[in-house]
Every structure is written in C-alpha cells, then in structure tokens.
Amino acid sequence: MNDLYKVLSKFFNYRFNLQEDSAPQAETIASIKKNVAFKGANLWTLIFAIFVACIGLNVNSTAVIIGAMLISPLMGPIVGIGLGIGTNDFDLVKKGLRNLTLATIISIIASTLYFSFTPLNEASSELLARTSPSIWDVFIATLGGLAGIVAATRKEKSNVIPGVAIATALMPPLCTAGFGIATGNLYYFMGAIYLYFINSVFICVSTFLIVRYLKFRKKTFENKQDEQKVSRYIWIIVIITIAPSLYLTYQIVGKSIFENNANKFITHQLNYSNTQVISKNLKYNRKGSEIDLLLLGAELSPQQLDSLNQKLPNYQLKGTKLIIRQGLNAKNEVDLSQIKASILEDVFKSNSEAAVNDPLQLLLPDLKPELRVLYPDLKDYSISNTVFNRLDSNKSDTLTMVVASFSKPIPMADQDRLRLWLKNRVKADSLKLIVL
C-alpha cells in the first residue's frame, strides 16, 4: 500500500507540479501590475473594444464579438485585485478596484451611447444570452480564471490568456447592460451586470487561490484579526455572488426538464392520423405548469381527453394542466397567427430536408443588417444558389452567386474582402461576386 502511495505521489508531483516552470514571483507581479491601470492606450483600446462588441451583438455576429473580447484589456485590474488579496497588498487592491470601476462605467456609457443611436433596436440571440446568468457561468469564470493565472505565472507565456478572455466573456455583458439602459429594459441591465459581477469575482477568486497555492510572498499584517476579517469578507462576497446563480440555475434546469418531458408527451400521445398539433405553448411554473395545445382535424372525444390527462404522470408531468383547443371557433379563442407560424415551420422543415438532396433549395441567411453596418455604400444586393453547366462536358457546378450595387466605386481589395466575408458567412464551398 505504501509503495502504491509513493508511485501515485511521484506521478502527481511530476505531472501536476506548478512550481517547476513558474516565472520568478517578482516578474509575475510586475507583469500583472503593469496591466492594472486604465489610461492612455489601455483606455482607448477598451473603448474601441466596447464599440466592436456592441456592433457584434447588434448584428448577431459571434466572430465580431470574439474579436472584441480578444482586444479587451479588462482582465488586467481583475487579476490585479486577486493578486493584491492573495499577497495582502491592499494598495494594489484599491488601485485595481478604482481602475475596474472606471473601466466599467466608461464601458457602460460607451455601449449606452451606441445602442441609443443604432437603427437596429431588436435584441439578438447573442445579446439575450447575457441576460440570464447561472451556476454554469460561475464554473466558467472560475476555471477560466484558474487557467489564466496559471498561464500568467509561467516563464514562457502561452496563448491561454486570449482563450480566457473569450471564455469568461467580460465585454458582452457590459454591452448588454448598455443596451438595457438605452432601451429602458431593467431586466436586461440587471441580468448583464450580474453576469459581469460573477465573471469579475470568480476570476479574482481563482487568482487568489493560485497565488496562495504558489506561496507568493505576502505582506504581513500587524494585527492578525485584520487578516481574518479580510478572509471573512472574501467568503461573504463569494456566497452573495453565487447564491442567486444557484436559484437561476434551478429555474433553468427545471424549465428544461419540463419542456423535454412535455415534448415527449406530445410526440408519443398526440400522434393521431386525423388530428394534428398546430401549435404548442409550454408554460413552466414550480406551482403548476401548463401545456396549451391547438389541434386541427378530427376533434378528440371526452374519453380521449381524459385518457391524455391520466397519462401525464407517466412523463413526470404530475400536476401539469393540459389545455386542448380544437375547432376553429370564437369559443376556443384560436390565434390564426399560431396556425400560420406552424405552417411556415412545416414549410421550413420541408425545405431543409429538400436541401439535403438539392443544394439549390438551401436557405440563405438574411445579410441586410450586417451588410448595412459593414458596407454603408451598398445600395442593394441579390444572393442565390446557381447551377453552372459546362459546355465542354456533362458536368455542372453549384455555386452561390452574389450581385451587389454600390453608390460609389469600390476598390478591388474591398471587393476581395467582401467576397471572402460572404463565402464564410453563408458557408459556401464556392462563391462568385459581381459588383455593378
């Protein structure tokens, strides 16, 4: 048993030793302190990054958002605060807090200004994703922060830091907070600020843990009670930060389980040959959820409806209210828009299936919002999948053709960039751009 313990101990010490290739402490501390202050180039870079992130969220472009996160200098003061707490350097903590507060306020002001003047006012999916934090965001911030500070303490710096900036996503929540202010939506603002707070706190905590693990030299307290007080404050902040995320996660997981069970119930139990589910509305509530269905075709008998209600517990849907609307009459308050949406959904599914066998049926995305921002001089464009037949053989090629018209001549270099952007954006194997 002792031999096994020695073998395992040797293995873990060899494979997981963080001391072996760590940089001198003085060098790591100097490097982190250098990035704490926000002035000059750092401040301008932050403002530019905020506007880039806002545009990315506005046009729902993941690539643009990632670019903004890569150039953002927000990690600097957050890691500095964690280092200051870990080494009892409260001058560094105060400096980090001042600069982080300044950076946060400037970021929110810049994003609010952008969303106050942009003509695109709809909340995109990328933006909405930053309004409902959960425990998963705590895990991401903690693990990303751990990876970041470990990389920062190495002799040879790796490409981990940019990855951490993307994973922990500090910029998008600030932009979403600005969107919330500009549109008067308090829910968006609070959700985004809470996500930003989660990321900031747990990157600090991760830095603190690694700094203590690597035994960075600490400034000594004259009074031990002060050190205990600081530790107590850290735990209080961590608990206050994590508690709401646990509740939100509970809600998200509960809703996801309910919707999954409800969809299984609808698929298995409402599979009639002469009756079709036109629309469904799933309402999750811990006190009592609802499944609201609109049916078209032969009406179900009272016995069939009673049988459906009795089968709900088999799908973990006990206590769920089943509402069946059938027959197009005023009594059932049928929303014709629901029927229209359902028909369009079926058409879309049919088109998607057809696209597998016929590339010409492949649906192309609406590029107008993005092109409007990227190319203000663009007047109009058309895009379609086209078959080119070769005259010298029986072969034919399918490619995506784009015809674009500009208000003034566009240089060849810009045309090449537009063609490459379009090809990547629509995921086309080959694309031909014609500029009029």
N, C-alpha and C positions, 0 to 999 in steps of 0.2 A: 504493500500500500504506500509506504514511504517512497519507494522507487518510482511509482506511478506519479505521485505528487511532485517529485523532483523533475521528472520528464515534462509534465504539463507546465510546471512553473518555468522551466527553461524555455519551453516552446513559446509561452505567452510573453515572457520577457524579451525574447528575440524578435517576435513578430509585432508586438504591440507597444514597444518601447518608444515613447515620445521624446525622451531625453537625448537619444543618440544623435540625431541630425538637427537639433534645435539651434537656432542662432543665439549669440550672446544676448543676455537679458537687456543690457543697455541699448543694443542695436534695435531690438524689437520695440522697446519702449519709445525710443526716439522716432522710429518709423510711424508708430501709432499716433504719437503726439503731434507729428507734423501734419496729419490729416484731420485734426480735430477742429481747427479754426476755419471759419467761413468768411473769407474776404478775398477781394481781387478775383483771380481766375476761378477759384473754387465756387464763389458765389455766382459768377456769370455762368459757369458750367451747370450749376444747379438750375438756374432759371431756364437755360436752353433745354435742359433735360426735361423739365416740367412741361414746357410747351410741346416738345416732341411726344411725350407720353399722353398729353391731352389730345393731340391730333390722332394718335394711335387708338385711344379709347373712343374718340368721336367717330372714326371711320371703321371701328371694329377690326383693326389690323394688329394681329398678335406680333408680327415681325417688328413693326414700328415700336410697340410697347417694350419689347425685349431690348431693342436698341437704346431706348431711353433709360432703362434700368442699368444697362452696361456703362453708360457715361455718367450716371448719377454718383455724386460724392457723399451721399447721405450716410453711408456706413461709417465714415470717419469718426464723428462725435459720439455715435452709439457705442462703438468698440472702445473709444477713449473713456467713456463713463464706466464701462465694465472693467477696464484696466485699472482705473482710479479706485473703484470699490475693492478690487482684488488686492491692490497694493496699499490700501489705506491712504491714497494720495487724494485728499479731498479738494485740493486746489484744482487738480485735473478733473475731478467730478463736476465741480462748479463750472469750470470752463466748458466742459462737454455739454452740460445742461443748457448753458447760455447759448452756445452755438447751435445746438439741436433745436431749441425753441425758436431762435431766429430763422433757421432754415425751414422749419415747419410753417411758421407764419408767412414767410416770403413765398413758399411753395403754394400755400392755400390761396394767397392773394393773386398770384400769377394764374393759377388754374381757374379761379373765380372770374377773373378778367377775360380769359379765353372763352369760357363757356357762356359768358354774358353777351359776347359779340358773335359767336359762331352761328351760322344759319342752321346747323344740324343740331336739333334740340332733343332728339329721341335718345333714350338710354339704351346703349348697345349691350350685347351679352357679356362682353369683356368688362364693361363698366358695372353691370349688375352683379357680376361675380365677386366684386369687392364690397358688397353691402351686407353680407351675411356671414360673419366670421364664425368659426367653430373650433373645436379642440384640435382638428387636423392642422389648422393654422399655427397653433401653439407648438405642435410637433415639428412642423416645417421650419418655424423660426428657430427653435432650439437646436435641431440637427444642423440646419444651415449655419447658425452662429457657431456651433462647435467646429464644423468643417472650416469656417472662415478663420477663426482664431488659431486653429492648429496650423493652417497654411501660413498665417502671418508670422508664426514663431519659427518657421523653418529657415535654414541657411539659404537654400535655393527656393525662390518664390515660384509657385506653380500657377496654373490657370484656374485655381479653385475660387479665388475671390470674385471674378466675374460671374461664375456659376452661382455663388452665394447671393450676389446682388439680384440675380434673376429669380432664384428660388424663394427668397424672403420677400421680394416684391414690395419695396418701400415706396416707390414713386406712384404706382397706380392708385393706392388708397388716398393719397393726398389730392390727386387729380379728381377722384370721385367725390371727395369732400368739397372741393371747389364747385363741382357740378351740382351737388346738393344745395349749396348756398345760392348759386346762380339761378337755380330753378325753384328755390324755396321748398325743397324736399328735405325735411328734418331727418327722416328715416335714412336716406342715403348718406347724409352727412354723419350721423351718429354711428352707423354701421362701418363706414370707411375709416373714421377716426379711431374707432375701437380696434379695427384690424391693424392700423398703423401702430397703435399703442402696444398691441400684442407683439408685433414683429420687433419693435424697439426694445421692449422689456426683456424678451427672451433671447435676443442677440446679446444684450447686456449680461444676462444671467449666464449664458454659455461662455462668454468671455471671462467672467468672474470665476467660473468653475475651472476652466483650463489654466488660468493664471495661478489659481491656488494649487492645482494639481502639479504644475511645473515648478512650484515653490519659488515664485518671483519674490524678490526681497521686499518686505513690507515696511512701511513707516510705522514706528512703534507709537502706541497711544500712552500718554501719561496716565490716563485713567482707564482701567480695563472695562469699566462699566460703559464707557463710550463705545468700545468695540462691540460689546454685546448689544448695545442699543442699535448700532448700525446693522448688525446681522438680523435683528428683530424687524427693523424697517424693511429690509430686503424681502423677508418671508411674507410680511404683510402685503407688500406691493405685488408679489408673485401670486398670492392667494386671491387678492382683489381682481387681478387681471384674468386669472384662469377660471374663476367661478362662473361668470356669465357665458364664457365659451362652452363650458360643460353643459349648461342648460340649453344653449342654442344647438349644440350637437345632439342632445337628447331629442329635441324637437325635429331636427333634420332627419335623424335615423328613424324616429317613429313615423314620420310622414313617408319616408322612402319605403319602409316595410309595409305600411298600409296601402300605398299605391301599387306596390308589387303584388300584394295579395288580392287587391280589388281587380287588377287587370287579369290575374289568373282566373278569378271567379267569373268575370265577364266572358273571357275566351272559352272556358270549359262549359259553363252553364247556360249561356245565352247563344248557343250555336244552333239556331233553328234554320230550316231550309226556306221557310216562307216569311221569316221575320228577321230584320237586320237592325243592329245598333247603329243609329245615325250619329249620335254624339254622346259623350260621357263627361260628367263633371264630378271629380272626386274632391270632397271637402274633408280635410283631416282636422280632427279636434280630439283632444285627450278625453273630454267628457262625453263625446259621441260623434262619430264621423258619419258622413253621408256619401252614398253612391247614387247620383242622379243620372238616369239614362233616358234617352229619347229613342223610341223604336218606330220603325216603319215597316208596313206589311201586315200580315195577319195578326190580329190582336190576341194577346195571351189571355187564357181563361183565369178566373179567380183561383182555381186549383193549381195552375202552373205558377201563378204569382206567389201563392202560399208555399209551394214547394221550394221556390227560389229563396225565400226568406229563411226557411228551415235549414238550407244548405250553407248559409253564411258562416256559422261557427266552424264548419269543416275547413274554411280558408282563413282561420284566425280573425274573423270579422264579427265576432260576437258583440252585440250592442250597436252595430252599424245600421243606420237607417237606409233601406233600399227604396228609392223613389223611381217608379216606372211611369214614363209618359208615353202614351201611344194613341194614335189617331190625331189627325191634323184638325183640331178644333180649338175654339177660344178657351174652353174649359181647361185644357192642358197647357195653355199659355206657351205654345210652341214658338221658339225663336227661329225664324226662317234662315237667319244668318248661320245658325248652327248646322242646318242641313246643307247650306251652300259650302261651308267650311269642310264638312265631311266629304262632299262630292269632290271638292278640289283636292282633298287629301288622297282620295282613291285615284284620281287622275295622276297626281304626282307619283304615287307608288307604281302605277302602270307605266308611266314614262321612265321611271328609274329602272324597272325591270326590262323595259324595251331597250334602254341604253346599253345594257349588258351585251345584247345581241347586235345592236345597231348603234355605232358611235355617233351617228348624226342626230340621234334622239337625246344625246346627253345634254342636260340642262346647264346653261351657263349662268354664272352669278351676275347680279346687278352691280356694275362697277361705277355707276354715276357718282355716289358720294365720295369715293376715293379719288377718282379722276378729277373731280371738281376741285379738290384740295391740292392734288399733286400737279395738275396742269390747268391753271386758271384760264389760259388762252384757248383751250379746247372748246370748240363750238358744238360739235356733235360727233357721234361715232356709231358704228354698227359692228356687231360681232356674231359670227355664226360658224358652225362646223360645215365644211365643204369637201366634196369629193373631186379630186383632180384625176382625170383619165389620161393615161399616157397613149399617144398615137403610135409609138414605136413598139408597143407590146400590149398585152391584155391586162396589164397590171393597173391598179388605181391606188391613189394615196388619199388618206383623210387628214385634213389639217384644219386648224382654226384660222379663219380669216378676219382681220380687223381693218375697217376703213375709218380713218379719222380725219376730221377737218378742223383746222386751227384758224384763229382770227389773224394771225401773222405767221410768217415763215418760221419753221422750227429747225434748228441745226441738226445735222446728221447724227452727231453724238447724242443729242437728246432723243432722236428717233430710235437709236440703238438701245438706249436705256429704257425707253418706253416699251419697246418690243420684248426685251428681256423680262421687264416687270410683269407685262401681260402674260407672257408664257408661264412664269412661275405662279402668278396669281390664279390663273384658270387651270393650272396643272395640265397644260397641253404638251403633247410629245413634239409637235411642230406647229409653228405659228407664223403667219405672213401678215405684215403690217403695210398697209397702203395709206400714205399721207397725201391728202388733197390740198 
